[in-house]
Amino acid sequence: MPYRTFTPEQLTPSQRHHYLLGTVNPRPICFASTVDKDGRPNLAPYSFFNIFSSTPPVFIFSVNTRRDGSIKDTLHNVKEVPEVVINLVNYPMARQMAICGVEYDTGINEFEKGGFTPIPSEKVKPFRVKESPVQFECKVLETRAMSDKPGAANLIIAEALLIHLDESILADENTIDPHSIDMVGRMGNFNYCRASGESVFAIRQPPADIAIGFDNLPEHLKTSKTLSGHYLAMMAGVTKLPGSDTISGFANQPDVQKFITNFNKQSNDKTVLLHEEILNYLEKSEIENAWKLALWAEQSGVI
Ligand SMILES: Cc1cc2nc3c(=O)[nH]c(=O)nc-3n(C[C@H](O)[C@H](O)[C@H](O)COP(=O)(O)O)c2cc1C
């Protein structure tokens, strides 16, 4: 596949911005509540944001200076009062949040503009957003400018002192239900995505269980035109392969016998037929059966 390759300097600032934000996504949104030294509240969304440590809980979000070199209220405020409440943004509040991204004049209260309810924090001065399902009361550890040019990013490194979780997002004491929390992510341009329903899927690949890996797949699987990387990864993700007894037991099952009889009669490309049957198992998440069939074919020398 041909690539288009650039050094950052070959791109205009707006192209660079577009390529980076259109590709590094979806990004979670830090809905940052701050106050100035007189206690006036400010609320603004920032999607250059993530968590970088859970022990202690440390977040970083980034506030650009504007193209005219002026400083956004959030950065100004955390320099005056080094505290922030990071509220997370879910689908029901996303449109209201977007209003708070408008460049209102300093001193304008975005809680009022966006129709949000300020509630007091326990450990810091900035308010929490009642409508947000998760609020982190944080102290700002450090702000760090990436350059002194207009548009430059300023990292705000913040540590959570208190974590508030709306009980409705908890499946039980230890599990957050992704469908109830219903998070949104920022994409490129004006696009967002919603992380609930069919968009959410699980890949159970525990780091401590040492998977066999693609290099241990039989050669005919590695070069398969039927099985994509997605399906081969289901097979490469196992920790051990079925033994010969289980394979014989499997091959003697009536439905498998039916496949084998038909398979043996074929004179065309048998590998394709075999891979299609393996795919049938994988689509039903029957990985063990997919392996048994693949190993049966190898051991009986039919491909
Ligand atoms: C979803 C979303 C994400 C944003 N992310 C960022 C960001 O990461 N960095 C930034 O400087 N501005 C970002 N903005 C723009 C700011 O929110 C906007 O400039 C805002 O007016 C700043 O408000 P303030 O001056 O009250 O801090 C984002 C806007 C939206 C709607």
The ligand as an SDF file (V2000), in Angstrom:
LIG
                    3D

 31 33  0  0  0  0  0  0  0  0999 V2000
  -14.3830   18.4260   22.3880 C   0  0  0  0  0  0  0  0  0  0  0  0
  -13.4010   19.5650   22.4020 C   0  0  0  0  0  0  0  0  0  0  0  0
  -12.0890   19.3140   22.6720 C   0  0  0  0  0  0  0  0  0  0  0  0
  -11.1420   20.3590   22.7170 C   0  0  0  0  0  0  0  0  0  0  0  0
   -9.8450   20.0700   22.9900 N   0  0  0  0  0  0  0  0  0  0  0  0
   -8.9460   21.0620   23.0900 C   0  0  0  0  0  0  0  0  0  0  0  0
   -7.5910   20.7680   23.4310 C   0  0  0  0  0  0  0  0  0  0  0  0
   -7.2020   19.6150   23.6410 O   0  0  0  0  0  0  0  0  0  0  0  0
   -6.7350   21.8090   23.5480 N   0  0  0  0  0  0  0  0  0  0  0  0
   -7.1370   23.1170   23.3770 C   0  0  0  0  0  0  0  0  0  0  0  0
   -6.3360   24.0250   23.5380 O   0  0  0  0  0  0  0  0  0  0  0  0
   -8.4270   23.4050   23.0270 N   0  0  0  0  0  0  0  0  0  0  0  0
   -9.3200   22.4200   22.9100 C   0  0  0  0  0  0  0  0  0  0  0  0
  -10.6320   22.7110   22.6010 N   0  0  0  0  0  0  0  0  0  0  0  0
  -11.0140   24.1320   22.4410 C   0  0  0  0  0  0  0  0  0  0  0  0
  -11.2700   24.7970   23.7970 C   0  0  0  0  0  0  0  0  0  0  0  0
  -12.2590   24.0990   24.5200 O   0  0  0  0  0  0  0  0  0  0  0  0
  -11.7130   26.2280   23.5460 C   0  0  0  0  0  0  0  0  0  0  0  0
  -10.6270   26.9500   23.0250 O   0  0  0  0  0  0  0  0  0  0  0  0
  -12.2830   26.8910   24.7730 C   0  0  0  0  0  0  0  0  0  0  0  0
  -12.9240   28.0770   24.4080 O   0  0  0  0  0  0  0  0  0  0  0  0
  -11.2170   27.2130   25.8180 C   0  0  0  0  0  0  0  0  0  0  0  0
  -11.8890   27.7520   26.9140 O   0  0  0  0  0  0  0  0  0  0  0  0
  -11.2020   28.5720   28.0860 P   0  0  0  0  0  0  0  0  0  0  0  0
  -10.5770   29.7950   27.4610 O   0  0  0  0  0  0  0  0  0  0  0  0
  -12.3740   28.9120   28.9570 O   0  0  0  0  0  0  0  0  0  0  0  0
  -10.1940   27.6750   28.7440 O   0  0  0  0  0  0  0  0  0  0  0  0
  -11.5710   21.6890   22.4970 C   0  0  0  0  0  0  0  0  0  0  0  0
  -12.9160   21.9450   22.2120 C   0  0  0  0  0  0  0  0  0  0  0  0
  -13.8280   20.9030   22.1580 C   0  0  0  0  0  0  0  0  0  0  0  0
  -15.2690   21.1760   21.8750 C   0  0  0  0  0  0  0  0  0  0  0  0
  1  2  1  0
  2  3  1  0
  2 30  2  0
  3  4  2  0
  4  5  1  0
  4 28  1  0
  5  6  2  0
  6  7  1  0
  6 13  1  0
  7  8  2  0
  7  9  1  0
  9 10  1  0
 10 11  2  0
 10 12  1  0
 12 13  2  0
 13 14  1  0
 14 15  1  0
 14 28  1  0
 15 16  1  0
 16 17  1  0
 16 18  1  0
 18 19  1  0
 18 20  1  0
 20 21  1  0
 20 22  1  0
 22 23  1  0
 23 24  1  0
 24 25  2  0
 24 26  1  0
 24 27  1  0
 28 29  2  0
 29 30  1  0
 30 31  1  0
M  END
$$$$
